[in-house]
Amino acid sequence: LRAEGIELDRHYTYKFCSPSRSAFLSGRNPIHVNIYNDDPRRPQQGIPWNMTLIGTRLKEAGYRTHFIGKWHVGMASHSKSTPSRRGFDTSLGYFHSRNNYYAM
């Protein structure tokens, strides 16, 4: 596979998970997106609303989009911040940094 493609031999990540997730979803360096997301329910936390995410770009190209897993890149506004408002047709997961599947 490597002989027919490219070898990625340098891998960098941020010390928190949200910046890496924000970078993947937005296609931008974390310093320009979200370097820390301590409470994604607060406005100005998470990925800025004016940034287009990969879900929107894929939908524009004719794909169906689905988000699965931990969102944790903003949930202050249901009308602007959730996966369904950021370009994903459906989602299955949770919004915050952790989830307790055992508590009733």
C-alpha positions in Angstrom: 0.0 0.0 0.0 2.8 2.4 0.9 4.6 1.8 -2.4 1.6 3.0 -4.3 0.7 5.9 -2.1 2.4 8.2 0.4 4.1 7.5 3.7 3.0 9.6 6.6 6.0 9.4 9.0 5.3 12.4 11.3 2.2 12.4 13.5 1.3 15.3 15.8 -1.7 15.7 18.1 -2.8 18.1 20.7 -2.9 17.2 24.4 -6.7 17.4 24.6 -9.1 15.5 22.4 -11.3 18.4 21.2 -8.7 20.2 19.2 -7.8 17.1 17.3 -11.5 16.4 16.6 -12.1 20.0 15.6 -9.2 19.9 13.2 -10.4 16.7 11.6 -14.0 18.0 11.2 -13.0 21.4 9.9 -9.8 20.6 8.0 -7.9 23.4 9.9 -5.1 23.6 12.3 -6.4 23.3 15.9 -5.0 26.7 16.9 -7.4 28.3 14.3 -10.4 26.3 15.5 -10.6 25.2 19.1 -7.6 24.7 21.3 -9.6 24.0 24.4 -13.2 23.1 24.9 -13.9 23.1 28.7 -17.7 23.4 28.5 -19.2 22.9 25.1 -22.6 24.2 26.4 -21.2 27.7 26.6 -21.3 30.0 23.6 -17.9 30.5 21.8 -16.9 26.9 22.8 -16.3 24.3 20.1 -16.0 24.9 16.4 -17.0 28.4 15.4 -20.3 28.5 13.5 -18.9 30.2 10.5 -16.6 27.3 9.7 -17.8 24.7 7.3 -17.3 21.1 8.5 -16.6 17.9 6.5 -20.2 16.8 6.8 -21.4 19.8 4.8 -18.7 19.4 2.2 -19.5 15.7 1.7 -23.2 16.5 1.4 -22.4 19.1 -1.2 -20.6 16.4 -3.1 -23.7 14.1 -3.0 -22.8 11.9 -0.1 -25.1 10.9 2.8 -23.4 11.8 6.1 -23.6 10.2 9.5 -21.8 11.1 12.7 -21.1 8.4 15.3 -19.3 8.8 18.6 -18.3 11.7 20.8 -19.2 15.1 19.4 -17.7 17.4 22.1 -17.1 20.3 19.7 -20.0 22.5 20.7 -23.6 22.2 21.8 -24.5 25.6 23.1 -27.1 26.1 20.4 -29.3 23.2 19.2 -30.1 25.3 16.1 -26.4 25.8 15.2 -24.0 23.5 17.1 -25.2 19.9 16.9 -24.2 17.3 14.3 -27.5 17.7 12.4 -26.9 21.4 12.1 -23.3 21.0 11.1 -23.8 18.9 7.9 -24.6 15.4 9.2 -27.8 13.7 8.1 -27.9 11.5 11.3 -25.9 11.1 14.4 -25.5 8.5 17.2 -23.4 9.5 20.1 -23.1 12.0 22.9 -22.3 15.7 23.1 -20.0 16.1 26.1 -16.6 14.8 27.0 -17.8 11.7 28.7 -20.8 9.6 29.0 -22.0 7.2 31.7 -23.7 4.2 30.1 -24.4 2.6 33.5 -26.2 5.2 35.5 -29.9 5.1 35.4 
